[in-house]
Every structure is written in C-alpha cells, then in structure tokens.
Amino acid sequence: MILTTTDSVDGKRITAYLGVVSGETVMGTNIFKDFFAGVRDIVGGRTKSYEGVLNDAKQEALQDLAEAAKKLGADAVVGIDLDYEAIGGGGDRTLLMVTANGTAVKLG
C-alpha cells in the first residue's frame, strides 16, 4: 500500500477514487511523562518520552488508514493529512490523539 501526502503517485495513473479513509489513534501518557515534560519546559530541550508516544500514535493511525483503504480494494492513499491533538491535561493523564485522513485510490 502506497501512502503519500501528495495528490498523485509518480509514474502511476489514478484510475479510480474509492473514497475518503481515515485512521485514528488515542494514546495515554502518564504522570511521570507529564512531570518530566514539565521539567523540560522549564529547562529547555526535547521531550523524548512524548516524541516516542507521538511517533507510535502516528504509525498506528497510518496503519489503520491503510487497512481501511485495503478493505476498499485500494492500491494507494493520496492526499494524507495528519492532525495531532492533546486531550485532557488535568489530573494525572494526558491523551494524545493522531488522526490520518486521505483518499483511497486504484492505480493503473
């Protein structure tokens, strides 16, 4: 399955548009990651724990998107858009949501 943010696939012709597909992932963090991220906000630097969670969430959302496209008989998904959102932030948990949307297509 070809996944791309562009509206075409080099060297291939889109023969059919099969519809919009999406994949969503919501992942939780924990109080320790939130605490160390807060420390990083004060002293500066990258927060590797959150970067890891975001990368995992992105990969899962793209995998769900590819599976939805495969069910439609697609060869590729074009025009992929990734959206990131933090949900919550109160208490001891923050939820990170990644949504991937694109158009499933057949290639010729």
Jmol script that loads the backbone (N, CA, C; Angstrom):
load data "model"
ATOM      1  N   MET A   1       0.851  -1.180   0.000  1.00  0.00           N
ATOM      2  CA  MET A   1       0.000   0.000   0.000  1.00  0.00           C
ATOM      3  C   MET A   1       0.889   1.233   0.000  1.00  0.00           C
ATOM      4  N   ILE A   2       0.683   2.090  -0.985  1.00  0.00           N
ATOM      5  CA  ILE A   2       1.427   3.346  -1.059  1.00  0.00           C
ATOM      6  C   ILE A   2       0.657   4.400  -0.277  1.00  0.00           C
ATOM      7  N   LEU A   3       1.339   5.066   0.639  1.00  0.00           N
ATOM      8  CA  LEU A   3       0.747   6.151   1.427  1.00  0.00           C
ATOM      9  C   LEU A   3       1.532   7.420   1.126  1.00  0.00           C
ATOM     10  N   THR A   4       0.831   8.480   0.714  1.00  0.00           N
ATOM     11  CA  THR A   4       1.526   9.717   0.369  1.00  0.00           C
ATOM     12  C   THR A   4       0.691  10.946   0.712  1.00  0.00           C
ATOM     13  N   THR A   5       1.398  12.021   1.024  1.00  0.00           N
ATOM     14  CA  THR A   5       0.721  13.293   1.294  1.00  0.00           C
ATOM     15  C   THR A   5       0.456  14.052   0.002  1.00  0.00           C
ATOM     16  N   THR A   6       1.043  13.611  -1.090  1.00  0.00           N
ATOM     17  CA  THR A   6       0.837  14.279  -2.377  1.00  0.00           C
ATOM     18  C   THR A   6      -0.484  13.829  -2.996  1.00  0.00           C
ATOM     19  N   ASP A   7      -0.900  14.529  -4.053  1.00  0.00           N
ATOM     20  CA  ASP A   7      -2.179  14.185  -4.681  1.00  0.00           C
ATOM     21  C   ASP A   7      -2.036  13.209  -5.838  1.00  0.00           C
ATOM     22  N   SER A   8      -0.817  12.680  -6.031  1.00  0.00           N
ATOM     23  CA  SER A   8      -0.586  11.706  -7.091  1.00  0.00           C
ATOM     24  C   SER A   8       0.561  10.792  -6.674  1.00  0.00           C
ATOM     25  N   VAL A   9       0.771   9.746  -7.484  1.00  0.00           N
ATOM     26  CA  VAL A   9       1.877   8.818  -7.264  1.00  0.00           C
ATOM     27  C   VAL A   9       2.727   8.844  -8.527  1.00  0.00           C
ATOM     28  N   ASP A  10       3.991   9.230  -8.388  1.00  0.00           N
ATOM     29  CA  ASP A  10       4.880   9.329  -9.544  1.00  0.00           C
ATOM     30  C   ASP A  10       4.889   8.035 -10.351  1.00  0.00           C
ATOM     31  N   GLY A  11       4.739   8.197 -11.659  1.00  0.00           N
ATOM     32  CA  GLY A  11       4.813   7.057 -12.558  1.00  0.00           C
ATOM     33  C   GLY A  11       3.549   6.219 -12.617  1.00  0.00           C
ATOM     34  N   LYS A  12       2.538   6.588 -11.867  1.00  0.00           N
ATOM     35  CA  LYS A  12       1.271   5.833 -11.851  1.00  0.00           C
ATOM     36  C   LYS A  12       0.122   6.774 -12.193  1.00  0.00           C
ATOM     37  N   ARG A  13      -0.922   6.197 -12.760  1.00  0.00           N
ATOM     38  CA  ARG A  13      -2.125   6.952 -13.088  1.00  0.00           C
ATOM     39  C   ARG A  13      -3.240   6.504 -12.162  1.00  0.00           C
ATOM     40  N   ILE A  14      -3.950   7.448 -11.581  1.00  0.00           N
ATOM     41  CA  ILE A  14      -5.104   7.117 -10.741  1.00  0.00           C
ATOM     42  C   ILE A  14      -6.258   6.763 -11.663  1.00  0.00           C
ATOM     43  N   THR A  15      -6.772   5.536 -11.510  1.00  0.00           N
ATOM     44  CA  THR A  15      -7.863   5.069 -12.368  1.00  0.00           C
ATOM     45  C   THR A  15      -9.220   5.136 -11.682  1.00  0.00           C
ATOM     46  N   ALA A  16      -9.223   5.187 -10.345  1.00  0.00           N
ATOM     47  CA  ALA A  16     -10.496   5.275  -9.625  1.00  0.00           C
ATOM     48  C   ALA A  16     -10.261   5.862  -8.242  1.00  0.00           C
ATOM     49  N   TYR A  17     -11.185   6.713  -7.843  1.00  0.00           N
ATOM     50  CA  TYR A  17     -11.199   7.249  -6.486  1.00  0.00           C
ATOM     51  C   TYR A  17     -12.222   6.453  -5.693  1.00  0.00           C
ATOM     52  N   LEU A  18     -11.793   5.826  -4.619  1.00  0.00           N
ATOM     53  CA  LEU A  18     -12.651   4.910  -3.867  1.00  0.00           C
ATOM     54  C   LEU A  18     -13.283   5.522  -2.633  1.00  0.00           C
ATOM     55  N   GLY A  19     -12.843   6.698  -2.254  1.00  0.00           N
ATOM     56  CA  GLY A  19     -13.445   7.379  -1.105  1.00  0.00           C
ATOM     57  C   GLY A  19     -12.423   7.788  -0.060  1.00  0.00           C
ATOM     58  N   VAL A  20     -12.894   8.590   0.853  1.00  0.00           N
ATOM     59  CA  VAL A  20     -12.060   9.070   1.953  1.00  0.00           C
ATOM     60  C   VAL A  20     -11.928   7.973   2.999  1.00  0.00           C
ATOM     61  N   VAL A  21     -10.703   7.771   3.461  1.00  0.00           N
ATOM     62  CA  VAL A  21     -10.451   6.812   4.533  1.00  0.00           C
ATOM     63  C   VAL A  21      -9.732   7.530   5.668  1.00  0.00           C
ATOM     64  N   SER A  22      -9.837   6.961   6.851  1.00  0.00           N
ATOM     65  CA  SER A  22      -9.185   7.590   7.999  1.00  0.00           C
ATOM     66  C   SER A  22      -8.708   6.536   8.983  1.00  0.00           C
ATOM     67  N   GLY A  23      -7.804   6.960   9.815  1.00  0.00           N
ATOM     68  CA  GLY A  23      -7.310   6.140  10.912  1.00  0.00           C
ATOM     69  C   GLY A  23      -7.104   7.053  12.107  1.00  0.00           C
ATOM     70  N   GLU A  24      -7.545   6.621  13.254  1.00  0.00           N
ATOM     71  CA  GLU A  24      -7.416   7.427  14.464  1.00  0.00           C
ATOM     72  C   GLU A  24      -6.767   6.605  15.559  1.00  0.00           C
ATOM     73  N   THR A  25      -5.957   7.276  16.346  1.00  0.00           N
ATOM     74  CA  THR A  25      -5.334   6.638  17.493  1.00  0.00           C
ATOM     75  C   THR A  25      -5.337   7.616  18.650  1.00  0.00           C
ATOM     76  N   VAL A  26      -5.729   7.139  19.815  1.00  0.00           N
ATOM     77  CA  VAL A  26      -5.637   7.928  21.037  1.00  0.00           C
ATOM     78  C   VAL A  26      -4.754   7.148  21.993  1.00  0.00           C
ATOM     79  N   MET A  27      -3.687   7.789  22.437  1.00  0.00           N
ATOM     80  CA  MET A  27      -2.752   7.125  23.346  1.00  0.00           C
ATOM     81  C   MET A  27      -2.615   7.950  24.620  1.00  0.00           C
ATOM     82  N   GLY A  28      -2.537   7.246  25.719  1.00  0.00           N
ATOM     83  CA  GLY A  28      -2.370   7.909  27.004  1.00  0.00           C
ATOM     84  C   GLY A  28      -0.913   8.060  27.368  1.00  0.00           C
ATOM     85  N   THR A  29      -0.650   9.086  28.136  1.00  0.00           N
ATOM     86  CA  THR A  29       0.660   9.252  28.748  1.00  0.00           C
ATOM     87  C   THR A  29       0.457   8.982  30.232  1.00  0.00           C
ATOM     88  N   ASN A  30       1.422   9.287  31.034  1.00  0.00           N
ATOM     89  CA  ASN A  30       1.226   9.079  32.462  1.00  0.00           C
ATOM     90  C   ASN A  30       1.845  10.214  33.254  1.00  0.00           C
ATOM     91  N   ILE A  31       1.640  10.206  34.532  1.00  0.00           N
ATOM     92  CA  ILE A  31       2.078  11.300  35.393  1.00  0.00           C
ATOM     93  C   ILE A  31       3.589  11.507  35.322  1.00  0.00           C
ATOM     94  N   PHE A  32       4.358  10.441  35.145  1.00  0.00           N
ATOM     95  CA  PHE A  32       5.814  10.582  35.089  1.00  0.00           C
ATOM     96  C   PHE A  32       6.249  11.286  33.804  1.00  0.00           C
ATOM     97  N   LYS A  33       5.656  10.900  32.670  1.00  0.00           N
ATOM     98  CA  LYS A  33       5.979  11.585  31.418  1.00  0.00           C
ATOM     99  C   LYS A  33       5.559  13.048  31.495  1.00  0.00           C
ATOM    100  N   ASP A  34       4.368  13.309  32.067  1.00  0.00           N
ATOM    101  CA  ASP A  34       3.909  14.686  32.201  1.00  0.00           C
ATOM    102  C   ASP A  34       4.849  15.493  33.086  1.00  0.00           C
ATOM    103  N   PHE A  35       5.312  14.900  34.178  1.00  0.00           N
ATOM    104  CA  PHE A  35       6.211  15.593  35.088  1.00  0.00           C
ATOM    105  C   PHE A  35       7.525  15.947  34.400  1.00  0.00           C
ATOM    106  N   PHE A  36       8.136  14.957  33.723  1.00  0.00           N
ATOM    107  CA  PHE A  36       9.413  15.213  33.074  1.00  0.00           C
ATOM    108  C   PHE A  36       9.267  16.154  31.878  1.00  0.00           C
ATOM    109  N   ALA A  37       8.112  16.115  31.217  1.00  0.00           N
ATOM    110  CA  ALA A  37       7.870  17.072  30.138  1.00  0.00           C
ATOM    111  C   ALA A  37       7.789  18.482  30.708  1.00  0.00           C
ATOM    112  N   GLY A  38       7.177  18.620  31.881  1.00  0.00           N
ATOM    113  CA  GLY A  38       7.113  19.919  32.538  1.00  0.00           C
ATOM    114  C   GLY A  38       8.487  20.431  32.908  1.00  0.00           C
ATOM    115  N   VAL A  39       9.353  19.548  33.371  1.00  0.00           N
ATOM    116  CA  VAL A  39      10.729  19.935  33.688  1.00  0.00           C
ATOM    117  C   VAL A  39      11.437  20.403  32.424  1.00  0.00           C
ATOM    118  N   ARG A  40      11.248  19.691  31.321  1.00  0.00           N
ATOM    119  CA  ARG A  40      11.857  20.076  30.050  1.00  0.00           C
ATOM    120  C   ARG A  40      11.360  21.452  29.599  1.00  0.00           C
ATOM    121  N   ASP A  41      10.070  21.757  29.857  1.00  0.00           N
ATOM    122  CA  ASP A  41       9.539  23.073  29.501  1.00  0.00           C
ATOM    123  C   ASP A  41      10.306  24.176  30.221  1.00  0.00           C
ATOM    124  N   ILE A  42      10.705  23.913  31.451  1.00  0.00           N
ATOM    125  CA  ILE A  42      11.405  24.914  32.251  1.00  0.00           C
ATOM    126  C   ILE A  42      12.864  25.044  31.820  1.00  0.00           C
ATOM    127  N   VAL A  43      13.564  23.926  31.666  1.00  0.00           N
ATOM    128  CA  VAL A  43      14.999  23.964  31.378  1.00  0.00           C
ATOM    129  C   VAL A  43      15.312  23.909  29.885  1.00  0.00           C
ATOM    130  N   GLY A  44      14.343  23.601  29.063  1.00  0.00           N
ATOM    131  CA  GLY A  44      14.558  23.520  27.626  1.00  0.00           C
ATOM    132  C   GLY A  44      14.969  22.124  27.197  1.00  0.00           C
ATOM    133  N   GLY A  45      14.907  21.892  25.905  1.00  0.00           N
ATOM    134  CA  GLY A  45      15.301  20.597  25.369  1.00  0.00           C
ATOM    135  C   GLY A  45      14.116  19.814  24.855  1.00  0.00           C
ATOM    136  N   ARG A  46      14.413  18.706  24.230  1.00  0.00           N
ATOM    137  CA  ARG A  46      13.388  17.846  23.641  1.00  0.00           C
ATOM    138  C   ARG A  46      12.852  16.883  24.693  1.00  0.00           C
ATOM    139  N   THR A  47      11.601  16.521  24.535  1.00  0.00           N
ATOM    140  CA  THR A  47      10.958  15.579  25.439  1.00  0.00           C
ATOM    141  C   THR A  47      10.804  14.252  24.709  1.00  0.00           C
ATOM    142  N   LYS A  48      11.810  13.383  24.855  1.00  0.00           N
ATOM    143  CA  LYS A  48      11.846  12.114  24.126  1.00  0.00           C
ATOM    144  C   LYS A  48      10.656  11.212  24.438  1.00  0.00           C
ATOM    145  N   SER A  49      10.167  11.251  25.685  1.00  0.00           N
ATOM    146  CA  SER A  49       9.055  10.367  26.030  1.00  0.00           C
ATOM    147  C   SER A  49       7.807  10.715  25.220  1.00  0.00           C
ATOM    148  N   TYR A  50       7.510  12.010  25.077  1.00  0.00           N
ATOM    149  CA  TYR A  50       6.352  12.408  24.277  1.00  0.00           C
ATOM    150  C   TYR A  50       6.600  12.165  22.794  1.00  0.00           C
ATOM    151  N   GLU A  51       7.821  12.390  22.336  1.00  0.00           N
ATOM    152  CA  GLU A  51       8.127  12.138  20.926  1.00  0.00           C
ATOM    153  C   GLU A  51       7.884  10.677  20.580  1.00  0.00           C
ATOM    154  N   GLY A  52       8.252   9.785  21.473  1.00  0.00           N
ATOM    155  CA  GLY A  52       8.017   8.362  21.247  1.00  0.00           C
ATOM    156  C   GLY A  52       6.537   8.023  21.176  1.00  0.00           C
ATOM    157  N   VAL A  53       5.750   8.594  22.084  1.00  0.00           N
ATOM    158  CA  VAL A  53       4.303   8.353  22.088  1.00  0.00           C
ATOM    159  C   VAL A  53       3.681   8.908  20.808  1.00  0.00           C
ATOM    160  N   LEU A  54       4.094  10.105  20.393  1.00  0.00           N
ATOM    161  CA  LEU A  54       3.549  10.692  19.168  1.00  0.00           C
ATOM    162  C   LEU A  54       3.901   9.857  17.939  1.00  0.00           C
ATOM    163  N   ASN A  55       5.135   9.379  17.864  1.00  0.00           N
ATOM    164  CA  ASN A  55       5.538   8.556  16.736  1.00  0.00           C
ATOM    165  C   ASN A  55       4.751   7.249  16.699  1.00  0.00           C
ATOM    166  N   ASP A  56       4.581   6.612  17.843  1.00  0.00           N
ATOM    167  CA  ASP A  56       3.792   5.369  17.904  1.00  0.00           C
ATOM    168  C   ASP A  56       2.351   5.625  17.469  1.00  0.00           C
ATOM    169  N   ALA A  57       1.770   6.723  17.941  1.00  0.00           N
ATOM    170  CA  ALA A  57       0.387   7.053  17.591  1.00  0.00           C
ATOM    171  C   ALA A  57       0.258   7.324  16.097  1.00  0.00           C
ATOM    172  N   LYS A  58       1.223   8.026  15.517  1.00  0.00           N
ATOM    173  CA  LYS A  58       1.202   8.308  14.075  1.00  0.00           C
ATOM    174  C   LYS A  58       1.265   7.015  13.277  1.00  0.00           C
ATOM    175  N   GLN A  59       2.168   6.112  13.648  1.00  0.00           N
ATOM    176  CA  GLN A  59       2.302   4.846  12.937  1.00  0.00           C
ATOM    177  C   GLN A  59       1.015   4.019  13.015  1.00  0.00           C
ATOM    178  N   GLU A  60       0.386   3.990  14.178  1.00  0.00           N
ATOM    179  CA  GLU A  60      -0.866   3.236  14.332  1.00  0.00           C
ATOM    180  C   GLU A  60      -1.990   3.857  13.509  1.00  0.00           C
ATOM    181  N   ALA A  61      -2.075   5.185  13.496  1.00  0.00           N
ATOM    182  CA  ALA A  61      -3.115   5.852  12.707  1.00  0.00           C
ATOM    183  C   ALA A  61      -2.920   5.567  11.222  1.00  0.00           C
ATOM    184  N   LEU A  62      -1.678   5.612  10.738  1.00  0.00           N
ATOM    185  CA  LEU A  62      -1.403   5.306   9.334  1.00  0.00           C
ATOM    186  C   LEU A  62      -1.689   3.845   9.005  1.00  0.00           C
ATOM    187  N   GLN A  63      -1.408   2.952   9.943  1.00  0.00           N
ATOM    188  CA  GLN A  63      -1.712   1.537   9.733  1.00  0.00           C
ATOM    189  C   GLN A  63      -3.229   1.330   9.628  1.00  0.00           C
ATOM    190  N   ASP A  64      -3.997   1.982  10.497  1.00  0.00           N
ATOM    191  CA  ASP A  64      -5.459   1.889  10.430  1.00  0.00           C
ATOM    192  C   ASP A  64      -5.978   2.457   9.111  1.00  0.00           C
ATOM    193  N   LEU A  65      -5.393   3.557   8.657  1.00  0.00           N
ATOM    194  CA  LEU A  65      -5.770   4.173   7.392  1.00  0.00           C
ATOM    195  C   LEU A  65      -5.515   3.197   6.238  1.00  0.00           C
ATOM    196  N   ALA A  66      -4.348   2.566   6.235  1.00  0.00           N
ATOM    197  CA  ALA A  66      -4.001   1.607   5.182  1.00  0.00           C
ATOM    198  C   ALA A  66      -4.956   0.413   5.191  1.00  0.00           C
ATOM    199  N   GLU A  67      -5.317  -0.065   6.374  1.00  0.00           N
ATOM    200  CA  GLU A  67      -6.246  -1.191   6.467  1.00  0.00           C
ATOM    201  C   GLU A  67      -7.627  -0.822   5.930  1.00  0.00           C
ATOM    202  N   ALA A  68      -8.078   0.399   6.216  1.00  0.00           N
ATOM    203  CA  ALA A  68      -9.375   0.850   5.693  1.00  0.00           C
ATOM    204  C   ALA A  68      -9.333   0.935   4.171  1.00  0.00           C
ATOM    205  N   ALA A  69      -8.221   1.414   3.620  1.00  0.00           N
ATOM    206  CA  ALA A  69      -8.072   1.511   2.166  1.00  0.00           C
ATOM    207  C   ALA A  69      -8.022   0.125   1.531  1.00  0.00           C
ATOM    208  N   LYS A  70      -7.339  -0.791   2.179  1.00  0.00           N
ATOM    209  CA  LYS A  70      -7.235  -2.159   1.662  1.00  0.00           C
ATOM    210  C   LYS A  70      -8.619  -2.808   1.565  1.00  0.00           C
ATOM    211  N   LYS A  71      -9.476  -2.551   2.548  1.00  0.00           N
ATOM    212  CA  LYS A  71     -10.838  -3.104   2.524  1.00  0.00           C
ATOM    213  C   LYS A  71     -11.637  -2.603   1.325  1.00  0.00           C
ATOM    214  N   LEU A  72     -11.273  -1.415   0.826  1.00  0.00           N
ATOM    215  CA  LEU A  72     -11.947  -0.862  -0.352  1.00  0.00           C
ATOM    216  C   LEU A  72     -11.311  -1.340  -1.654  1.00  0.00           C
ATOM    217  N   GLY A  73     -10.210  -2.093  -1.559  1.00  0.00           N
ATOM    218  CA  GLY A  73      -9.510  -2.571  -2.741  1.00  0.00           C
ATOM    219  C   GLY A  73      -8.531  -1.556  -3.309  1.00  0.00           C
ATOM    220  N   ALA A  74      -8.075  -0.615  -2.496  1.00  0.00           N
ATOM    221  CA  ALA A  74      -7.181   0.441  -2.954  1.00  0.00           C
ATOM    222  C   ALA A  74      -5.754  -0.054  -3.127  1.00  0.00           C
ATOM    223  N   ASP A  75      -5.030   0.629  -4.013  1.00  0.00           N
ATOM    224  CA  ASP A  75      -3.596   0.410  -4.191  1.00  0.00           C
ATOM    225  C   ASP A  75      -2.785   1.462  -3.440  1.00  0.00           C
ATOM    226  N   ALA A  76      -3.431   2.592  -3.159  1.00  0.00           N
ATOM    227  CA  ALA A  76      -2.719   3.701  -2.524  1.00  0.00           C
ATOM    228  C   ALA A  76      -3.704   4.608  -1.807  1.00  0.00           C
ATOM    229  N   VAL A  77      -3.154   5.449  -0.936  1.00  0.00           N
ATOM    230  CA  VAL A  77      -3.921   6.530  -0.312  1.00  0.00           C
ATOM    231  C   VAL A  77      -3.149   7.814  -0.598  1.00  0.00           C
ATOM    232  N   VAL A  78      -3.823   8.769  -1.242  1.00  0.00           N
ATOM    233  CA  VAL A  78      -3.188  10.041  -1.590  1.00  0.00           C
ATOM    234  C   VAL A  78      -3.779  11.167  -0.758  1.00  0.00           C
ATOM    235  N   GLY A  79      -3.048  12.280  -0.715  1.00  0.00           N
ATOM    236  CA  GLY A  79      -3.534  13.469  -0.014  1.00  0.00           C
ATOM    237  C   GLY A  79      -3.657  13.282   1.484  1.00  0.00           C
ATOM    238  N   ILE A  80      -2.781  12.487   2.067  1.00  0.00           N
ATOM    239  CA  ILE A  80      -2.883  12.205   3.506  1.00  0.00           C
ATOM    240  C   ILE A  80      -2.595  13.464   4.315  1.00  0.00           C
ATOM    241  N   ASP A  81      -3.447  13.690   5.297  1.00  0.00           N
ATOM    242  CA  ASP A  81      -3.296  14.798   6.237  1.00  0.00           C
ATOM    243  C   ASP A  81      -3.238  14.205   7.641  1.00  0.00           C
ATOM    244  N   LEU A  82      -2.249  14.603   8.409  1.00  0.00           N
ATOM    245  CA  LEU A  82      -2.104  14.147   9.795  1.00  0.00           C
ATOM    246  C   LEU A  82      -2.450  15.293  10.733  1.00  0.00           C
ATOM    247  N   ASP A  83      -3.294  15.019  11.709  1.00  0.00           N
ATOM    248  CA  ASP A  83      -3.656  16.005  12.725  1.00  0.00           C
ATOM    249  C   ASP A  83      -3.313  15.451  14.094  1.00  0.00           C
ATOM    250  N   TYR A  84      -2.780  16.318  14.947  1.00  0.00           N
ATOM    251  CA  TYR A  84      -2.377  15.952  16.304  1.00  0.00           C
ATOM    252  C   TYR A  84      -3.156  16.798  17.292  1.00  0.00           C
ATOM    253  N   GLU A  85      -3.586  16.182  18.384  1.00  0.00           N
ATOM    254  CA  GLU A  85      -4.358  16.902  19.401  1.00  0.00           C
ATOM    255  C   GLU A  85      -4.063  16.329  20.771  1.00  0.00           C
ATOM    256  N   ALA A  86      -3.916  17.203  21.749  1.00  0.00           N
ATOM    257  CA  ALA A  86      -3.793  16.773  23.144  1.00  0.00           C
ATOM    258  C   ALA A  86      -5.165  16.905  23.781  1.00  0.00           C
ATOM    259  N   ILE A  87      -5.586  15.856  24.442  1.00  0.00           N
ATOM    260  CA  ILE A  87      -6.889  15.836  25.098  1.00  0.00           C
ATOM    261  C   ILE A  87      -6.654  15.726  26.594  1.00  0.00           C
ATOM    262  N   GLY A  88      -7.319  16.544  27.343  1.00  0.00           N
ATOM    263  CA  GLY A  88      -7.177  16.468  28.797  1.00  0.00           C
ATOM    264  C   GLY A  88      -6.084  17.383  29.278  1.00  0.00           C
ATOM    265  N   GLY A  89      -5.244  16.865  30.126  1.00  0.00           N
ATOM    266  CA  GLY A  89      -4.180  17.659  30.701  1.00  0.00           C
ATOM    267  C   GLY A  89      -4.417  17.906  32.178  1.00  0.00           C
ATOM    268  N   GLY A  90      -5.619  17.644  32.621  1.00  0.00           N
ATOM    269  CA  GLY A  90      -5.899  17.752  34.041  1.00  0.00           C
ATOM    270  C   GLY A  90      -5.664  16.413  34.705  1.00  0.00           C
ATOM    271  N   GLY A  91      -5.458  16.432  35.975  1.00  0.00           N
ATOM    272  CA  GLY A  91      -5.255  15.177  36.693  1.00  0.00           C
ATOM    273  C   GLY A  91      -3.920  14.569  36.353  1.00  0.00           C
ATOM    274  N   ASP A  92      -3.883  13.243  36.280  1.00  0.00           N
ATOM    275  CA  ASP A  92      -2.596  12.572  36.094  1.00  0.00           C
ATOM    276  C   ASP A  92      -2.416  11.986  34.696  1.00  0.00           C
ATOM    277  N   ARG A  93      -3.305  12.325  33.737  1.00  0.00           N
ATOM    278  CA  ARG A  93      -3.163  11.752  32.399  1.00  0.00           C
ATOM    279  C   ARG A  93      -3.452  12.784  31.332  1.00  0.00           C
ATOM    280  N   THR A  94      -2.673  12.710  30.280  1.00  0.00           N
ATOM    281  CA  THR A  94      -2.929  13.463  29.064  1.00  0.00           C
ATOM    282  C   THR A  94      -3.096  12.437  27.957  1.00  0.00           C
ATOM    283  N   LEU A  95      -4.104  12.628  27.121  1.00  0.00           N
ATOM    284  CA  LEU A  95      -4.312  11.750  25.980  1.00  0.00           C
ATOM    285  C   LEU A  95      -3.841  12.470  24.727  1.00  0.00           C
ATOM    286  N   LEU A  96      -3.115  11.758  23.889  1.00  0.00           N
ATOM    287  CA  LEU A  96      -2.632  12.298  22.634  1.00  0.00           C
ATOM    288  C   LEU A  96      -3.371  11.590  21.500  1.00  0.00           C
ATOM    289  N   MET A  97      -3.997  12.390  20.627  1.00  0.00           N
ATOM    290  CA  MET A  97      -4.772  11.827  19.527  1.00  0.00           C
ATOM    291  C   MET A  97      -4.106  12.200  18.198  1.00  0.00           C
ATOM    292  N   VAL A  98      -3.984  11.197  17.340  1.00  0.00           N
ATOM    293  CA  VAL A  98      -3.496  11.414  15.984  1.00  0.00           C
ATOM    294  C   VAL A  98      -4.559  10.897  15.027  1.00  0.00           C
ATOM    295  N   THR A  99      -4.920  11.743  14.054  1.00  0.00           N
ATOM    296  CA  THR A  99      -5.888  11.362  13.035  1.00  0.00           C
ATOM    297  C   THR A  99      -5.225  11.483  11.673  1.00  0.00           C
ATOM    298  N   ALA A 100      -5.364  10.451  10.843  1.00  0.00           N
ATOM    299  CA  ALA A 100      -4.844  10.449   9.480  1.00  0.00           C
ATOM    300  C   ALA A 100      -6.019  10.291   8.523  1.00  0.00           C
ATOM    301  N   ASN A 101      -6.139  11.195   7.548  1.00  0.00           N
ATOM    302  CA  ASN A 101      -7.203  11.151   6.548  1.00  0.00           C
ATOM    303  C   ASN A 101      -6.585  11.229   5.163  1.00  0.00           C
ATOM    304  N   GLY A 102      -7.186  10.549   4.211  1.00  0.00           N
ATOM    305  CA  GLY A 102      -6.717  10.605   2.832  1.00  0.00           C
ATOM    306  C   GLY A 102      -7.740   9.991   1.903  1.00  0.00           C
ATOM    307  N   THR A 103      -7.409   9.949   0.621  1.00  0.00           N
ATOM    308  CA  THR A 103      -8.304   9.400  -0.392  1.00  0.00           C
ATOM    309  C   THR A 103      -7.741   8.078  -0.899  1.00  0.00           C
ATOM    310  N   ALA A 104      -8.534   7.020  -0.782  1.00  0.00           N
ATOM    311  CA  ALA A 104      -8.154   5.706  -1.296  1.00  0.00           C
ATOM    312  C   ALA A 104      -8.342   5.693  -2.809  1.00  0.00           C
ATOM    313  N   VAL A 105      -7.331   5.181  -3.518  1.00  0.00           N
ATOM    314  CA  VAL A 105      -7.382   5.177  -4.979  1.00  0.00           C
ATOM    315  C   VAL A 105      -6.885   3.848  -5.555  1.00  0.00           C
ATOM    316  N   LYS A 106      -7.331   3.574  -6.767  1.00  0.00           N
ATOM    317  CA  LYS A 106      -6.794   2.477  -7.580  1.00  0.00           C
ATOM    318  C   LYS A 106      -5.808   3.088  -8.570  1.00  0.00           C
ATOM    319  N   LEU A 107      -4.707   2.380  -8.797  1.00  0.00           N
ATOM    320  CA  LEU A 107      -3.675   2.868  -9.712  1.00  0.00           C
ATOM    321  C   LEU A 107      -3.620   2.004 -10.964  1.00  0.00           C
ATOM    322  N   GLY A 108      -3.231   2.619 -12.078  1.00  0.00           N
ATOM    323  CA  GLY A 108      -3.085   1.873 -13.318  1.00  0.00           C
ATOM    324  C   GLY A 108      -1.705   2.049 -13.885  1.00  0.00           C
TER     325      GLY A 108
END
end "model"
wireframe off; spacefill off
backbone 0.3
color backbone group
